[in-house]
Amino acid sequence: MGKRDVQIIFLLYFFLLGVFLIIMERRGSAVNTPASRPVTRRSKSYGRSCVEAPSYFWQTPGHLAVLKIPNSRGTAKSQTITNKVDPEHIALLVKNEWKLSYITPLHHFRHTRLKSYSKHLSAFIVAEKQQGVAVEVGLEAGFKVTFSAVLGLAENDEDAETVFIQIQSKPVFAAVADAPKVVWRGWLTCVNGDLEYLRSLPPDFVSLPLFCTSGPESLTTLVKSWFERAFDCNFGCLALNSTTLNWLTALWTGCHPTCNIRHLKLAWSLPTQPPLDVSYTVNPQDAWELWNSIHPEESTDDRIDIQEVQSFINGLEAHFFRHFKIFLSAGTLVKVSTALGSAHVDGKIKIGNSDYITTLLTLLTECALLKMPA
């Protein structure tokens, strides 16, 4: 064997070794693919029914309209929402406390397939539980999932209709006549979503950016996991900053003449050692008179400016300082509560009155859209 033959053999050996290493590297990367690199996935029977092409939604930055934080918004308007939304659906939304999340646009989501989604999510929960995933609702014989459309909450032509999800379970040792127990509720909605943003979405996507849940966190995690597998979407916590709480304080106070808000309860957290929590209850009439001095009721302008909101909050803080010599402005507003509803900085809300539900959901939809990754 000549010297040239030996060189050829060595080159061939290193070439084959390089090919082998590349193949192994690609096998490994299929497990840890970055979020920005969509892959084709074969879903289980409770997810997608076939292999689908990746959406590429997050690989096209800049194709969506840029969202801007508004400096003004319309005053809260009372409307008898039950005139256009089923009262039974509204009853499911009010009085409960809801934990908020945002959800990115859903790929190939169809309102006409809600019955199919009910079966798939139910099967997914059962399969995950059989694999050892803890579900904190006791001993269950099975789960029944129901998807339903809440028609009428949409405020513009681009808003997708709200979707309500309910999970029921029946204990193993329950009597045959016992009815299944509701163990989890959740809903996805979009109310007065930014028109420019919604119109810039690719045609295969549906935006229901606000996700509200009530029930065990373990079930919430499973529901989110199923949505992510089925619709190439992502979830994130939706905390409410002090600016959002300031807006709600002003909007709800402005409703007092037409709907008695009964009380205005505010809570601040002050950065002292140890931290100081301050609860501040304001007479609703006094609060409204302060607000009316800033934004007169007879004003022809039906929009509220952020400077008016800040002036209102400053006035409340100044009143508190005169009595207790504590600067609330040094802390953070963490909760606001009236008879119309309550909201907490941790992303928890309660709807107390359905007549002003549109005002609240419009603000929360805006918060969810602004929170999404750019």
N, C-alpha and C positions, 0 to 999 in steps of 0.2 A: 504494500500500500504506500503510495507516494505522499510527499509532504502536502501537495495540493488536496488530495483526497481527505487527509486528516483535517485540514482546515474546513472543508465543506461539511464534514460530519459534525464538527464542533459548532459551526454556524447553524446547521439544521437543529442541533440539540437545543441551543439557546432560543431559537425561534419557537420551537414547540413548547419550551418552558414558559416563554412569555405569553403564548396563547392560553396555556393552562392557567396562569395566574390571573389573566384578564377575565376568564370565564368564572373563576372562583370569586373574584372581586364583585362581579355583577350579581352573582348569586347572593352574596352577602348584602349588597346594597338594596335588593328588592325588599328586605325586611325593614331597613331604616331609610326609606326614601324620604327626602325632605318634603315638607308640606307644599313647597313651591313647584314640585315636580309630580304632576298627576300620573297615576298608574292605573292600568286596567285591572279591575278586581273581580274575582268571581265570588258572588255573595252566596250565603247559605239560603235555604229555601224560605226563611222568614224575612230575607232582605230583598235584593233585586232578583228577578227571576232569570236573568241571563247576564252574560258578560257585556258591559256597556263601555262605550268610549269615554275617556275622562273628559270632564267639563272644560278644563283649561281656563276656568273663570279667573282664578287668581294668578294666571300667567300673563294676563293682559293689563298691566297697570296703566292707569290713565284713561281707560276707555269709559269710566264712569264719571258722572258729573261730580264736581267737588262740592261737598256740603259746607255751608257756612253757619256759624252760630248766630241766630237772629237777635237783633237788639230790641225788637218790639214784637208784640203778638196781640191778637184780638182779645177783648174782654170775654169773660166766661158768660156763655149764653145758656139759659135754661131751655130745655126741650123735653117734651114727653117722649122719651126714647122708646117706650113700649108701643107707640103708634106705628113704629116701623121695625121693631125687633120683638121677637116672641118673648112675652113676659117670663116664660119659664126659663129661657136662656139668660135673660137679665138677672133673674133670681140666683142663678148659679155664679154670677160674677160679683155680686155685691155681698157685703158683710164678711166674706172670707178674707184672710190675710194671704197675700201672694208674694212669693219670692221672684224677683225679676232677673232675667238674663237677656242678652241680645243674641240673635241668630242670623248668620249671614244668608244671602239668597239661596233658595232651595232649587236644585237642578232637577227638572222633569217632575216637579210636584204638580198633581192635578186634583182639583176639588171633586172631579167626577169619580175618583178612585178611592174615596174615603172608606168605603166598606172593605175594600181590599187591604188598605193600610191597617184597619182594625185587626184583621186576621193575622197579618204579618207581624205586627208589634206584639200581639198576644203570644204567638208562637215563639217569638224572640225572647220574651221574658221567661217563658216556661223553659226554653232550652238553656238560657243562661243560669237559671236557678238549678237545673239538673246538673250543670257543670260546677256547682258549688258556690255560685255568686249569692251572697247574703241578701235577703229581701226582708226588711224589718217590719213585717206585718203579721207575724205569727205563722201557724201551720195552715197552709192553703192547699185546697184540692186542685185549684187552677185559677186562671185569671181570665177575665173577660174585658176586652178593650173596645171602647166605642169612640169613633171619630164622628163628629157632626159639624156642619157648617152653621155659624151664627150669622144669619143674613141681616143686613141693615145697619151694621156699625160702620161700614165703609162710607167715607165722606166725599171722596172724589173718584173720578173714573179710573184712576190708576191704582187705587187701593184694592188689594186682594181681600176677599171676604174672610172674616175671622174663623178659625178652626178650633173647636173645643174637643178635648180628649179626656175621657174618664176611664179609670181602671177599677173594676170591681173584683172582689174575691170572696170565696165561700170557704170557711174553715173545714178541715177534714171531718171533724166530729159534729158538724152542724146538722140539725134535723133537715129532712127532705123539704119541709115546708118553709124553712128559713130562707129569707131573701138574701142575695149576695150583698156584701157590704162595700160601699165605696171607700177605697183605700188611697186613691190619688186622683188629682184633677190638674189639668193644665190647659193653656190656650195660647195660640199664636195670633197676633193681630197686627194690623197696619191701619192707623187712622190719621187721615190728613198727611200722608207721607209726602216728602219733598217730590214734587212733580218732575223736576228736571232729573233728579236721581233715578226715579222709578222708570222714566221713559228711556233712560240710557242703559237699562239692563238688557243683556242679550235675551232673545225671545224665549229661550228654554228655561229661564229663571223666574221664580216667583219670590217676591219679597214680603215676608211676614216677620219683621225684625224684632218685635217685642214678644218675649216668651215668659208667661207667668205660670208659676207652679205652686201647688199646695199638697203636701204629703211627704212621706219618707224620702230622705235624700237618696237612699239606695235605688228607689224606683225612678227618681228624677234622673239619676246617672244612667240607668238602663234606657230610659226614653231618649235621652240625648244621644246615647251611643247608637241607637237604632236610626235616628234621624241622620246622624253623620254618615253612617254606612249607606243609607238608602238614597240620600239626596246631596251628597258631597258638600255638606254645610259644616259650619263650626259654631260653637257656643262660647259665650264669655259672660262673666258676672257683670251685672248692670248696677253699679252703685250710683246713688243720687248725690251729687255734690251740693254744697250750700247754696249755690246760685239757683239750682233747680228748686230747692226747698224755699228759697226766697220768692221765686215766681209763684209757687203754690200758695204761700202765705198771702200774697197780694191778691191773686185771682180768687181764692176762696173768700177772703174778707170782703171783696167787692160784691159778692153774691148775697150778703147779709140782708139788704132791703127786700129781696124777692124770695129768699129762702133762709130762714133763721139758722145761722151756723152754730148757735147755742154756746159755743166757747171757741176760743183760740188758744190752744196750748202749744207752747214752743219749748224745746229743750236744747241747751247748749252744753258743750264740753269745753272746759277751760284748761289750758296746759299748765296747771299748777302741780306741786308735789305735796301730797298725792293729787291726782287729777280731780277736778271739781266739776260735778254735774249739776247744772242749774235748770230747774223747771220753772216756767214762766207762763201763768195763765192770765189772759187779758179778757176783760169784759167785751163781748162781741160788738156792742154798740159803741164803746169807746174806740175799739180798733177800727170800726167802720168810719167813725167821724174823723179819725186821723187820716185814713185812706182818702176820704172824700175831700179833705183839705188839700190833698196832693193831686188827686184825679177826680175833679168834681163830677157828680152824678149827671148833672145837666150838660156836661161837655158833649159836643157833637163828634168828638174824636173817639171812636170805639176801639182804638188801639192803645195799649199800655207800653210805655217806654221803660227800658231797663233802669234809667236814672230815677224814674218814679218809684220803681220797686225798691231801689236802694235807699231812697229818701224815706220810704215807709219803714223799712227795717231799721234805719238809723234813728227814726223817731221812737220806735219801740225800745231800742237799746238805751236811748237817752232818758226815757221815762224810768226805766229800771235803774239806771245809774243814780237818778235823783233820790230814789228811795233806799237803795242798798249799797251805793258807792262801789259797784262792781262793773268793770268794763266788759260787757258781753262781746264787744267787737274784737277783743283779744282772743276769743275762743272760736269755736265752729258750731254753727247751727246743725244739729243732728236729727231733729224730728219736728214735724209740724202736724197738728191734729185739729180737726173741726168735725162738725156733724156730717160734713160732705165727704170726709175721708181722712186718711192719715198717710204719711210717707216718712220713711226712715232712711238715713244716709247709707245704711247697709243694703239698700235695695229691696225694702219690704214696703208694700202698700196695702191699704184697705179702702175699698170703695164703699162709702156710706150712703150715697144718694145717686140714683141712676140718672136723674135729670141733668147732672153735670158731668156724666161719665165721658162725654166727647172731649171736654176741655182737658181732663186728666190724661186720657189716652193719646190725645194729640201731642201733649208735652212729652209723654213717655216714649211715644214712637220717635219723636225727634231725638231724644236722648239715646235711644237704641241705635239709630242710624249714625249718629255722631260718634258713638263708641266703637263702631266696627273698624277693623284694621283697614288702613288706606290701601 
